[in-house]
Amino acid sequence: MVSQEQRRKQLAREKALRQQQRREAARRRARMRNAVLAGALAVVVAGGAVSYAAGAFDGDDTKDGANAEPSSTPPKDPCAKAAPGKVKPLSFKKEPALTIDKSADYAMDLKTTCGDIGLDLDAAKAPHTVNSFNFLVNKGYLDHTKCHRLTTGGIYVLQCGDPKGTGEGGPGYSIPDENLKDKRLKGKVYPAGTVAMANQYNAAKKTGRDTGGSQFFLVYQDSQLPPDYTPFGTISESGMKVLKKIAAAGESSGQGDGAPNATVVIDKATVTKS
């Protein structure tokens, strides 16, 4: 017959075993999450099979989320409700004619549900890119579009400019890469405050140059990236505060790469010349 003391020791052993099993399961889940995130970042940093517009930042925000543990308290959305209106289904056969004044100053203002993000555009160093946005914005192309991807680990960017909101949309034409030797990109770092183009460049195969469309990313913290993405402007100080607010709300997968928890919609975009 088992004594009370023997039973107490047996229960203690069983409890310790259960605790050890739970700790090991937690470690396995953590290793899996870290491996998934590291793999996604490596694809971008190495310029692997795909890139921002169609790779680690291709808008497929659900693939990594399957391994994420559900949160007991959903994060609060810090942004306002989007303005009434719908995305215009616009597509164009070719890049617009170059009509901007390369010696002038251009600015793009993104009035978003989370606040205004002002961008100073570099027409002298990235004329095709600035000219394209001047054309698209004046057509209302960015109005009511969502910023569909946020990264919060290793690379710190908010990606916008896709009318589909999936990472697969574009204007129907592509523009050339520009300003890739900008001195600001030294050390393969895109500094905080940079706005740059997404594209489909594959560094391993050296294919996919000049594939920029309408998708762009806003860098809210220094990000390690090869100089393969056209930098075409800088973000205003007030715009950086808006980006930090969006980043603080996190992203949907819980693994550093997914749709932002904040509902970031560009209610209205404008480009002005001065």
Sequence and secondary structure as in RCSB ss.txt:
>XXXX:A:sequence
MVSQEQRRKQLAREKALRQQQRREAARRRARMRNAVLAGALAVVVAGGAVSYAAGAFDGDDTKDGANAEPSSTPP
KDPCAKAAPGKVKPLSFKKEPALTIDKSADYAMDLKTTCGDIGLDLDAAKAPHTVNSFNFLVNKGYLDHTKCHRL
TTGGIYVLQCGDPKGTGEGGPGYSIPDENLKDKRLKGKVYPAGTVAMANQYNAAKKTGRDTGGSQFFLVYQDSQL
PPDYTPFGTISESGMKVLKKIAAAGESSGQGDGAPNATVVIDKATVTKS
>XXXX:A:secstr
   HHHHHHHHHHHHHHHHHHHHHHHHHHHHHHHHHHHHHHHHHHTT S  GGGSTTSS TTTTGGGS   SS  
   S    S        SS     S TTS EEEEEEETTEEEEEEE TTT HHHHHHHHHHHHTTTTTTEE  EE
E SSS EEEE  TTSSS    SS B    TT GGGTTTEE TTEEEE    BTTTTB TT B S EEEESS EE 
 S S EEEEE HHHHHHHHHHHHT BTTSSSEESBSS  EEEEEEEEE 
